[in-house]
C-alpha cells in the first residue's frame, strides 16, 4: 500500500505542476509534433520471463536510472564490458545476461485538454528488435523488426490534462519467436533498445494517415519515374484518413520548391472521403526541366509541402524533401559501419553522418586526413571537441578527439604510450577510460587499442548545467584539456508537458566489481601535490636530481634505489626537459598515480619463491608497462598470475655479446628461440614429442612477459610445434621451470 500511495502522490505532483505551468488559451496547430526523447526511466532484467507489472501506472520506478532516447543497453556505458559489439559479432557467444533479457522503458507525460477530440499518435523511428507497448496499463500491441519506423494510434487511451504513463518492453534476443524477418542475416542485431526518436503527434480527424501502422497502408510515397539531365517527373501518393462521422470534402495541395524555397510546381486534387474511409491520392508532376541532380558531392534536394484543406482551413500538413538521382550516382561500395563503438546504434542525428570504422573502438576517421605527421619528439596531448556547448540533457553527447604533438604543435606519427581519459563536471565518459597503442602484444589485445592518431571518445551530459572538463593524459607528456559548457534546454511544454526527472534516489543499472589496480586496498607510496613545479631551464641530469629531491622530500619512505622509483624519476625528468622545467600538479599526480598502481603489484613480487634475477625482470617489466607506457593492470589478476608461476627454476638469457654480466647460475645462449633456451637448461627436452614440446612452450611463454609469439601457420603445418615461433628479447631474464613442471 505504501508503494501505491507513493506512486499516486508522484502522479498528482506531475498533474499539479502541469496545471501551474499551463498557459491560458493554448492554441493547437493543424499538426502538432513533439519529440519526447528526454526524461525516460529504464531498467533491464536478465530473466527473459521477468514480469513484475512494470507496465502499470502505479509501478514505482523512482529508483530506475533516468535516461534519454536514443538509448541502448548493449554498450560499455551500461555493461562495463569490452565485448565484440563494435565488430558486429552475432555468434550469441557474448554474455547472455545482456542478450536474452528484457529492457523496460517508462515515460510520464501530460497532454493539454486542447487536444481533446483530436487524433493522437505515438511514433517510433526504431526499436531493436522486438517490443511491446502499454499506455496507462492498457496493452497497445507489439512490433517485430529492428529497422522499420512504426506508429500506434493512442487516441482512445489518452487522458488529457492528467499524467499518462507509456511503458515499452524491448527484447533483443534472436531466440524471440516474434523477432520478425529482419532478425535474420543482419550483422548488427546486437544493440537492444529504443535507438531512434520517439514523437507524439496530434492531428485533426481528417489527416494524412501515418505510415508504419501494421493494419493499414498510409503516409506519403514519393517516387521519380523519370530522371534525366534534361527533365525529372515526380509521382506522389498520399493516403488521407477521415475519422469524422460524416463525409468530408477536401483538397490535397502539394508544393514542390527549389533550393531557394521558391515553389516551382503545385499539384492539386479534390476528393470526398467517406466516414472512416482511407483514401489514396495519386498525383504526377509536370516535367521539371534540367533538375538539380543529387550526387554525393552535390546532394541537391527539393522541398515538399503536402496540405490537406477542408473548408476554409488546413486540417493537416506535412513537409519533407525529394531528390532527383541518376542510376549509379550513389556512393561507392565502401565498408561503412552504421554503429558507433561507444554508442552502438543509439546515435544522435548529427553524429550519424560521420564514418565509423569497425576495426577498433578507438581509431577515428580523422586519422586518415592527418598527413604524414611531424618529426618532432612527442611532448603534449592535444584535444579538440565536436562542440563547445551542449544541451544539459542525458541524450547530449560530445565527441572528444585526442592527438599527440611535439613542442611546436606538429602531430606525431605514432606513440607507444597509453592515453587516459578523465571527465569532471556534469558529464560522464561513455567509452573506456584508457586507450593503448596496438603493438600486437597481449596488453593491447586485452584493452581498447588504437592504430592511428587522433583517437576519439564520447562524453555524455548527465542532464545538469555547468562546465564539463575533459582531460587526457599520457606518461611523460603534458596533458590536454578541453571545456564544454552544458546549458539549460528550453522545452515547449504548452501542449505536451514532460515532467523533469532528477537523479536523486536513482541507482545505476549495473555496478561492476572494482577491477582497476588503483582500487586495491593499500596505502599509496607517493602523495599528490597541489602546486605546479617550475624548475626553469636545466640539464637533464639536474632535472633528474631535482625531481628526485622533490619526490623523496614529500615521501621520505620512498625507496629511491628501486627500479620503479628510478623509472618514474627518468620519466619526469624527460618531461621537465621537454617543457623548460614546467610540470603541472595534474601531470605529476597522474604519473605518480601510475607509479602507485605499479608498486601495488611489484610489492607482491618480492616474497615470491623465484630466482631474484627473474623477479628483478618482472619489476622492470611492470615499471615499463605501467609507469613509462601507462598501461593499466588489474592488480588481482596480476597477483593471481604471479601465484600461478611455479616456484624455483633457472634463468636463461639470450645474449649476442659478452655484456652485461649475469649472476652465477644464469644460462647464457646465443639463440633467441625459446625451444633452444629450454634445451640449454634441460637437454632432454630435445627428445620430447611434438605435442609435449608444444605444451611446454605454451606453458613457459605464459609465465614470461619477455617472450614474443608469432603465428606462422596452423599446428598441422611444418616441423615446428604448432608452427608458432616463440622468441625471447635480448638481455632479459627468461624463467625455465624445473623439469617436473614440463615433463613429457
DRENPAGU-115818 format. One record per residue (C-alpha): x, y, z; residue in three letters. Coordinates in steps of 0.05 Angstrom, whole numbers, padded with zeros to 5 digits, always signed. Each point is the difference from the previous one (the first is absolute). Example, Ala and Ser with C-alpha at 12.3 -4.5 7.8 and 13.67 -1.06 7.14 Angstrom:
<sites>
+00246-00090+00156ALA;+00027+00069-00013SER;
</sites>
This chain:
<sites>
+00000+00000+00000UNK;+00057+00048+00016UNK;+00030-00012-00069UNK;-00068+00014-00033UNK;-00011+00063+00040UNK;+00070+00025-00018UNK;-00013-00008-00074UNK;-00069+00032+00006UNK;+00032+00060+00033UNK;+00052+00005-00055UNK;-00054-00001-00053UNK;-00039+00054+00037UNK;+00064+00042+00004UNK;+00010-00007-00075UNK;-00071+00023-00014UNK;+00002+00058+00050UNK;+00067+00024-00029UNK;-00031-00002-00069UNK;-00061+00039+00022UNK;+00043+00054+00030UNK;+00042+00007-00063UNK;-00057-00004-00051UNK;-00012+00064-00038UNK;-00070+00024-00012UNK;-00027-00005-00071UNK;+00047-00053-00027UNK;-00006-00003-00075UNK;+00011-00065-00037UNK;+00026+00001-00072UNK;-00030-00044-00054UNK;+00057-00050+00011UNK;+00038+00000+00065UNK;+00063-00042+00008UNK;+00046-00005+00060UNK;+00061-00043+00008UNK;-00004-00030+00070UNK;+00070-00028+00007UNK;+00016+00029+00069UNK;-00017-00022+00070UNK;-00013-00074-00008UNK;+00016-00053+00052UNK;+00032-00066-00018UNK;+00016-00067+00032UNK;+00024-00066-00026UNK;-00019-00069+00024UNK;+00044-00059-00022UNK;-00055-00051+00013UNK;-00036-00006-00067UNK;-00064-00018+00037UNK;+00005+00059+00047UNK;-00069+00032+00010UNK;-00014+00042+00062UNK;-00053+00047-00025UNK;+00047+00052-00027UNK;-00053+00023-00049UNK;-00046+00022+00057UNK;-00008+00076+00011UNK;+00005-00015+00075UNK;+00068-00034-00005UNK;+00053+00040+00038UNK;+00060+00011-00047UNK;+00030+00056+00043UNK;+00065-00040+00008UNK;+00007-00017-00073UNK;+00055+00038-00038UNK;-00024+00061-00037UNK;+00021-00001-00074UNK;-00014+00033-00066UNK;-00015-00029-00068UNK;+00037-00023-00043UNK;+00021-00055+00048UNK;+00029-00070+00000UNK;+00022-00045+00057UNK;+00052-00041-00039UNK;+00059+00048+00006UNK;+00057+00009+00049UNK;-00037+00060+00029UNK;-00050-00048+00032UNK;+00034-00068+00003UNK;+00072+00022+00016UNK;+00020-00058-00044UNK;+00045+00005-00061UNK;-00036-00048-00046UNK;+00000-00013-00075UNK;-00057+00048-00013UNK;+00042+00049-00042UNK;+00018-00056-00047UNK;-00072-00021-00011UNK;+00010-00070+00029UNK;-00067-00036+00003UNK;+00022-00069+00021UNK;-00040+00001+00064UNK;+00066-00010+00036UNK;-00004+00065+00038UNK;-00027+00004+00071UNK;-00072-00026-00003UNK;-00016+00047+00059UNK;-00004+00058-00049UNK;-00028-00040-00059UNK;-00059-00041+00024UNK;-00035+00046+00049UNK;-00050+00056-00006UNK;+00014+00075+00002UNK;-00058+00041+00029UNK;-00011+00073-00016UNK;-00050+00045+00034UNK;-00021+00072-00016UNK;-00047+00048+00035UNK;-00034+00057-00039UNK;-00062+00044+00002UNK;-00039+00023-00060UNK;-00039+00066+00003UNK;-00076-00007-00003UNK;+00003+00042-00064UNK;+00016-00066-00034UNK;-00066-00032+00021UNK;-00037-00023-00062UNK;+00064-00003-00042UNK;+00038-00060-00026UNK;+00061-00018+00041UNK;+00056-00046-00022UNK;+00066-00025+00029UNK;+00055-00010-00052UNK;+00064-00040+00008UNK;+00055+00008-00052UNK;+00036-00063+00022UNK;-00001-00053+00056UNK;+00049-00058+00001UNK;-00028-00050-00011UNK;-00068-00021+00029UNK;-00044+00041+00047UNK;-00067+00002+00035UNK;-00035+00064+00020UNK;-00049+00021+00055UNK;-00032+00067+00014UNK;-00030+00011+00068UNK;+00003-00074+00012UNK;-00039-00018-00064UNK;+00035-00043-00051UNK;+00009+00035-00067UNK;+00034-00055-00040UNK;+00069-00022-00022UNK;+00050+00012-00056UNK;+00050-00049-00028UNK;+00062+00021-00039UNK;+00055+00049+00016UNK;+00004+00048-00059UNK;-00070+00022-00018UNK;-00034+00060+00031UNK;-00069-00014+00029UNK;-00059+00037+00030UNK;-00057-00015+00048UNK;-00066+00037+00003UNK;-00008+00017+00074UNK;-00060+00046-00006UNK;-00046-00045+00039UNK;+00050-00012+00056UNK;+00023+00071+00016UNK;-00028+00039+00059UNK;+00010+00074-00015UNK;+00020+00046+00057UNK;+00026-00057+00042UNK;+00062-00042+00007UNK;+00007-00054-00053UNK;+00051-00057+00005UNK;+00030-00033-00061UNK;+00036-00066+00012UNK;+00042-00036-00053UNK;+00030-00069+00010UNK;+00056-00015-00049UNK;+00032-00067-00016UNK;+00066-00007-00038UNK;+00003-00076+00001UNK;+00003-00034-00067UNK;-00035-00058+00034UNK;-00064+00041+00006UNK;-00055-00032-00041UNK;-00025+00067-00026UNK;+00066+00033-00017UNK;-00023+00010-00072UNK;+00030-00013-00068UNK;+00055+00051+00008UNK;+00029-00038+00059UNK;+00036-00049-00046UNK;+00061+00014-00041UNK;+00017+00067+00031UNK;+00068+00014+00029UNK;-00021+00051+00051UNK;-00058-00029+00040UNK;+00040+00010+00064UNK;-00021+00068+00027UNK;-00068-00007+00035UNK;-00041+00061+00016UNK;-00039+00060-00026UNK;+00055+00025-00045UNK;-00036+00054-00041UNK;-00047+00058+00016UNK;-00068-00007+00032UNK;-00055+00051-00017UNK;-00070+00018+00022UNK;-00043+00024-00059UNK;-00067+00035+00007UNK;-00043+00012-00062UNK;-00069+00017-00024UNK;-00047-00058-00012UNK;+00010+00011-00075UNK;+00073-00014-00007UNK;+00057-00030-00039UNK;+00002-00071+00025UNK;+00067-00016+00032UNK;+00042-00055-00031UNK;+00024-00057+00043UNK;-00067-00026+00025UNK;-00003-00075-00004UNK;-00074-00001-00018UNK;-00003+00052-00057UNK;+00039+00034-00054UNK;+00015+00073+00010UNK;+00046+00058-00005UNK;+00030+00034-00061UNK;+00036-00040-00054UNK;+00045+00040-00046UNK;+00032-00029-00063UNK;+00035+00029-00061UNK;-00021-00043-00060UNK;+00040+00045-00047UNK;+00069+00027+00016UNK;+00047+00027-00054UNK;+00045+00059-00006UNK;-00054+00033-00042UNK;-00061-00011+00043UNK;-00028-00033+00062UNK;-00071-00023+00018UNK;-00027-00012+00070UNK;-00055-00049+00019UNK;-00030+00011+00069UNK;-00051-00045+00034UNK;-00033+00026+00063UNK;-00047-00038+00046UNK;-00052+00044+00035UNK;-00044-00028+00056UNK;-00068+00028+00020UNK;-00018-00018+00072UNK;-00059+00047+00003UNK;-00069-00032+00004UNK;-00020+00032-00066UNK;+00029+00009-00070UNK;+00051+00055-00007UNK;+00020+00036-00064UNK;+00072+00019-00004UNK;+00053+00028-00046UNK;+00070-00030-00001UNK;+00052+00051-00021UNK;+00073-00019-00009UNK;+00053+00054-00008UNK;+00068-00017-00030UNK;+00054+00053+00013UNK;+00071+00010-00023UNK;+00061+00009+00046UNK;-00016+00074+00007UNK;-00069-00016+00028UNK;-00038+00024-00061UNK;-00060-00042-00020UNK;+00012-00027-00070UNK;-00062-00044-00005UNK;-00066-00010+00036UNK;-00040-00064-00007UNK;-00074+00004+00018UNK;-00053-00054+00009UNK;-00069-00004+00031UNK;-00039-00057+00031UNK;-00060-00015+00044UNK;+00023-00049+00052UNK;-00052-00041+00036UNK;-00005-00010+00075UNK;+00055-00047+00023UNK;+00029-00004-00070UNK;+00074-00001-00019UNK;+00008+00033-00067UNK;+00062-00001-00045UNK;+00017+00061-00043UNK;+00046-00016-00059UNK;+00032+00062-00030UNK;+00053+00009-00054UNK;+00039+00063-00012UNK;+00013+00034-00066UNK;+00072-00009-00025UNK;+00050+00041+00039UNK;+00050+00026-00051UNK;+00074-00011+00014UNK;-00009-00023+00072UNK;+00056+00008+00050UNK;+00025-00071+00005UNK;+00020-00031+00066UNK;+00070-00029+00008UNK;+00045-00012+00060UNK;+00041+00061-00019UNK;-00061+00043-00012UNK;-00060-00026+00040UNK;-00053+00046-00031UNK;-00069-00006+00031UNK;-00068+00028-00018UNK;-00050+00020+00053UNK;-00067-00034+00007UNK;-00062+00027+00036UNK;-00064-00040+00002UNK;-00064+00035+00024UNK;-00068-00030+00014UNK;-00052+00055-00003UNK;-00072-00006+00022UNK;-00048+00059+00001UNK;+00040+00064+00010UNK;+00058-00029+00039UNK;+00057-00050-00001UNK;-00017-00064+00036UNK;+00069-00032-00009UNK;+00068+00018-00028UNK;+00064-00039-00011UNK;+00067+00024-00024UNK;+00060-00038-00028UNK;+00048-00003-00058UNK;+00013-00038-00064UNK;+00060-00011-00045UNK;+00011-00015-00074UNK;+00054-00052-00003UNK;+00028-00034-00061UNK;+00012-00074+00002UNK;+00071-00015+00024UNK;+00011+00068+00031UNK;+00002-00025+00071UNK;+00061-00008+00043UNK;+00051-00054-00015UNK;-00007-00067+00034UNK;+00040+00016+00063UNK;+00003-00035+00066UNK;-00039+00047+00044UNK;-00023-00025+00067UNK;-00065+00031+00024UNK;+00017-00009+00073UNK;+00046+00039+00046UNK;+00047-00039+00045UNK;-00023+00036+00063UNK;-00072+00018-00018UNK;-00019-00061-00040UNK;-00058+00017-00046UNK;-00029+00052+00048UNK;+00034+00057-00037UNK;-00024+00073-00002UNK;-00019+00025-00069UNK;+00059+00047-00007UNK;+00049-00057+00015UNK;-00032-00050-00047UNK;+00030+00039-00059UNK;+00070-00019+00021UNK;+00038-00062-00021UNK;+00009-00056+00050UNK;+00056-00051-00005UNK;-00013-00071+00024UNK;+00072-00021+00011UNK;+00012+00035+00066UNK;-00039+00040+00052UNK;+00052+00055+00005UNK;+00020+00017-00071UNK;-00033+00060-00032UNK;-00012+00017-00072UNK;+00038+00065+00008UNK;+00064-00041+00004UNK;-00006-00012-00074UNK;+00007+00074-00014UNK;+00058+00019+00046UNK;+00055-00007-00052UNK;+00068-00028+00017UNK;+00005+00034+00068UNK;+00057+00038+00032UNK;+00070-00023+00012UNK;+00009+00030+00069UNK;+00001-00038+00066UNK;-00068-00010+00033UNK;-00010+00054+00052UNK;-00074+00011+00013UNK;-00071-00025-00008UNK;-00045+00045-00042UNK;-00076-00003+00006UNK;-00057+00028-00040UNK;-00075-00011+00006UNK;-00057-00006-00049UNK;-00037+00054+00040UNK;+00019+00056+00048UNK;-00071+00001+00029UNK;-00052-00054+00008UNK;-00069-00007+00028UNK;-00007-00023+00072UNK;-00037-00063-00020UNK;+00018-00073+00011UNK;-00004-00010-00075UNK;+00052+00053-00016UNK;+00068-00028-00019UNK;+00065+00034-00021UNK;+00056-00033-00038UNK;+00070+00013+00028UNK;+00060-00009-00045UNK;+00068-00013+00030UNK;+00065+00009-00038UNK;+00074+00002+00019UNK;+00045+00057-00024UNK;+00072+00024+00007UNK;+00018+00065+00035UNK;-00017+00040-00062UNK;-00069-00032-00006UNK;+00016-00045-00059UNK;-00036-00067+00005UNK;+00045-00060+00012UNK;-00007-00063-00041UNK;-00007-00051+00056UNK;+00007-00014+00074UNK;+00014-00060+00044UNK;-00035+00031+00060UNK;-00071-00005+00026UNK;-00050+00056+00001UNK;-00041+00008+00064UNK;-00067+00038-00002UNK;-00029+00039+00058UNK;-00066+00039+00004UNK;-00021+00049+00054UNK;-00064+00041+00004UNK;-00071-00018-00021UNK;+00018-00057-00048UNK;+00026-00071-00004UNK;+00046-00037-00046UNK;-00038-00047-00045UNK;+00062-00038-00024UNK;+00057-00037+00033UNK;+00046+00045+00041UNK;+00067-00027-00026UNK;+00023-00010-00072UNK;+00065-00036-00016UNK;+00037-00002-00067UNK;-00010-00063-00039UNK;+00070-00030-00001UNK;-00026-00071-00009UNK;+00017-00019+00071UNK;-00042-00031+00054UNK;-00013+00066+00035UNK;-00032+00031-00062UNK;-00042-00062-00013UNK;-00030+00003+00070UNK;-00017+00074-00002UNK;-00026+00054-00047UNK;+00054+00010-00051UNK;+00013+00049-00057UNK;+00041-00003-00062UNK;-00003+00073-00021UNK;-00002+00069+00029UNK;-00043+00038+00015UNK;-00048-00042+00040UNK;-00069+00018+00026UNK;-00045-00013+00060UNK;-00070+00020+00020UNK;-00022+00045+00057UNK;-00074-00001+00021UNK;-00036+00055+00037UNK;-00031-00022+00066UNK;-00058+00049-00009UNK;+00028+00056+00044UNK;+00028+00067-00021UNK;+00072+00021+00011UNK;+00070-00006-00027UNK;+00024-00068-00024UNK;+00075-00010+00000UNK;+00032-00057-00038UNK;+00074-00016+00012UNK;+00042-00051-00036UNK;+00067-00020+00029UNK;+00058-00042-00025UNK;+00064-00018+00038UNK;+00054+00053-00008UNK;-00044+00046-00042UNK;-00036+00064+00017UNK;-00073-00017+00009UNK;-00052+00031-00046UNK;-00066+00030+00024UNK;-00063+00027-00032UNK;-00061+00032+00032UNK;-00073-00005-00023UNK;-00057+00042+00028UNK;-00064-00038+00014UNK;-00058+00049-00005UNK;-00072-00008+00020UNK;-00046-00029-00053UNK;-00065+00039-00008UNK;-00058-00045-00018UNK;-00069+00023-00023UNK;-00048-00034+00048UNK;-00063+00038-00018UNK;-00033-00059-00036UNK;+00041-00061+00024UNK;+00031+00008+00068UNK;+00058-00046+00019UNK;+00015-00002+00075UNK;+00075+00010+00013UNK;+00034-00058+00034UNK;+00055+00010+00051UNK;+00052-00052+00017UNK;-00015+00002+00074UNK;-00012-00070+00027UNK;+00015-00033-00066UNK;+00050-00057-00006UNK;+00046-00022-00055UNK;-00026-00058-00040UNK;+00064-00039+00009UNK;+00059+00012+00047UNK;+00061-00042-00019UNK;+00049-00029+00048UNK;+00061+00044+00011UNK;+00052-00021-00050UNK;+00050+00056-00006UNK;+00068-00011+00033UNK;-00008+00065+00038UNK;-00063-00026+00034UNK;+00040-00052+00038UNK;+00001+00018+00074UNK;+00070+00022+00016UNK;+00032+00064+00025UNK;+00026+00044-00057UNK;+00075+00002-00007UNK;+00002+00072-00024UNK;-00046+00058+00020UNK;-00031+00048-00048UNK;+00022+00073-00006UNK;-00043+00062-00009UNK;+00049+00050-00030UNK;+00032-00001-00069UNK;+00075-00011-00004UNK;+00044+00051-00036UNK;+00075-00016+00001UNK;+00021+00045-00058UNK;+00048-00022-00054UNK;+00051-00052+00022UNK;+00038-00060-00025UNK;-00034-00067+00000UNK;+00044-00025+00057UNK;-00019+00061+00041UNK;-00074-00014-00012UNK;+00009-00072+00021UNK;+00034+00021+00065UNK;-00051+00056+00015UNK;-00062-00041-00013UNK;+00027-00056+00042UNK;+00013+00049+00056UNK;-00072+00025-00004UNK;-00030-00070-00001UNK;+00043-00027+00057UNK;-00010+00064+00040UNK;-00076-00008-00003UNK;+00005-00076+00009UNK;+00058-00016+00046UNK;-00017-00075+00002UNK;+00007-00008-00075UNK;+00054-00049-00022UNK;+00043+00044-00045UNK;+00041-00060-00022UNK;-00059-00039-00026UNK;-00009-00013-00075UNK;-00069+00030+00002UNK;+00024+00064+00033UNK;+00057+00009-00049UNK;-00048-00011-00058UNK;-00046+00054+00027UNK;+00057+00049+00010UNK;+00026-00011-00071UNK;-00070+00010-00028UNK;-00013+00065+00038UNK;+00070+00027-00015UNK;-00011-00010-00074UNK;-00068+00035+00007UNK;+00034+00059+00033UNK;+00054+00004-00053UNK;-00051+00002-00057UNK;-00040+00055+00035UNK;+00054+00047+00026UNK;-00006-00023+00071UNK;-00076+00003+00006UNK;-00040-00058+00029UNK;-00073+00011+00019UNK;-00028-00029+00064UNK;-00050-00039-00043UNK;+00055-00034-00041UNK;+00043-00013+00062UNK;-00060-00033+00035UNK;-00019-00040-00062UNK;+00070-00030-00007UNK;+00009-00013+00074UNK;-00069-00032-00001UNK;+00026-00049-00052UNK;+00061-00011+00045UNK;-00045-00015+00060UNK;-00040-00050-00041UNK;+00064-00033-00022UNK;+00026-00005+00071UNK;-00063-00038+00021UNK;+00018-00055-00048UNK;+00076+00000+00005UNK;-00006-00001+00076UNK;-00030-00068-00008UNK;+00060-00024-00042UNK;+00050+00005+00058UNK;-00024-00059+00042UNK;-00007-00048-00059UNK;+00046-00061+00001UNK;+00030+00015-00067UNK;+00072+00016-00023UNK;+00017+00071+00020UNK;+00023+00016-00071UNK;-00069-00019-00027UNK;-00035+00041+00054UNK;+00043+00060-00019UNK;-00021-00011-00072UNK;-00073-00002+00020UNK;+00007+00066+00037UNK;+00034+00031-00061UNK;-00057-00027-00043UNK;-00054+00030+00043UNK;+00037+00066+00006UNK;+00006+00005-00075UNK;-00072-00020-00013UNK;-00034+00040+00055UNK;+00045+00060+00013UNK;+00034+00013-00066UNK;-00058-00020-00046UNK;-00060+00009+00046UNK;-00032-00068-00012UNK;-00049-00015+00055UNK;+00003-00067+00034UNK;-00051-00036+00042UNK;+00036-00012+00066UNK;-00040-00061+00019UNK;+00009-00032-00068UNK;+00075+00013+00001UNK;+00007-00028+00070UNK;-00038-00063-00021UNK;+00047-00007-00059UNK;+00062+00009+00044UNK;-00026-00053+00048UNK;-00011-00047-00059UNK;+00075+00002-00020UNK;+00033-00062+00030UNK;+00053+00013+00053UNK;+00074-00008-00015UNK;+00029-00011-00069UNK;+00060+00024-00039UNK;+00009+00067-00036UNK;+00024-00002-00072UNK;+00021+00062-00039UNK;+00007+00009-00075UNK;+00062+00043-00012UNK;+00043+00012-00062UNK;+00058+00036+00034UNK;+00040-00007+00064UNK;-00035+00055+00037UNK;-00035+00007+00046UNK;+00024-00051+00052UNK;-00052-00042+00035UNK;-00002-00034+00068UNK;+00029-00068+00010UNK;-00046-00056-00022UNK;-00031+00040-00058UNK;-00001-00038-00066UNK;+00024+00044-00058UNK;-00019-00020-00071UNK;+00013+00031-00068UNK;-00067-00022-00027UNK;-00066+00037+00013UNK;-00043-00061-00015UNK;-00036-00021+00064UNK;+00004-00074-00017UNK;+00076+00006-00005UNK;+00002+00037+00067UNK;-00040-00055+00033UNK;+00046-00052-00029UNK;+00060+00038+00026UNK;-00028-00008+00071UNK;-00032-00069-00010UNK;+00036-00038-00058UNK;-00052-00056+00004UNK;-00050+00050-00028UNK;+00028-00013-00070UNK;-00027-00072+00003UNK;-00071+00021+00018UNK;-00057-00015-00047UNK;-00028+00057-00041UNK;-00062+00005+00043UNK;+00040+00000+00065UNK;+00046+00055-00027UNK;-00060+00042-00019UNK;-00031-00008+00070UNK;+00066+00021+00032UNK;+00009+00060-00047UNK;-00070+00025+00014UNK;+00009-00010+00075UNK;+00067+00036+00004UNK;-00019+00056-00047UNK;-00060+00015+00044UNK;+00044+00012+00061UNK;+00052+00043-00036UNK;-00022+00070-00022UNK;+00062+00008-00044UNK;-00018-00057-00047UNK;-00030+00019-00067UNK;-00046-00048-00036UNK;-00008+00003-00076UNK;-00050-00044-00037UNK;+00030-00026-00064UNK;-00055-00049-00018UNK;-00045-00054+00027UNK;+00022-00053+00050UNK;-00001-00053-00055UNK;+00050+00035-00045UNK;+00076-00004+00002UNK;+00046-00034+00048UNK;-00002+00050+00057UNK;-00051-00012+00055UNK;-00064+00033-00021UNK;+00041+00041-00050UNK;+00001+00055+00052UNK;+00065+00038+00011UNK;+00018+00015+00072UNK;+00058+00049+00007UNK;+00033+00036+00058UNK;+00021+00073+00002UNK;+00074+00012+00007UNK;+00032+00008+00069UNK;-00063-00013+00041UNK;-00011-00057+00050UNK;-00042-00059-00023UNK;-00023-00049+00053UNK;+00006-00074-00017UNK;-00037-00040+00054UNK;+00023-00065+00030UNK;-00005-00059-00046UNK;-00056-00031+00041UNK;-00047+00056-00023UNK;+00012-00014-00074UNK;+00013-00074+00001UNK;-00024-00039-00061UNK;
</sites>
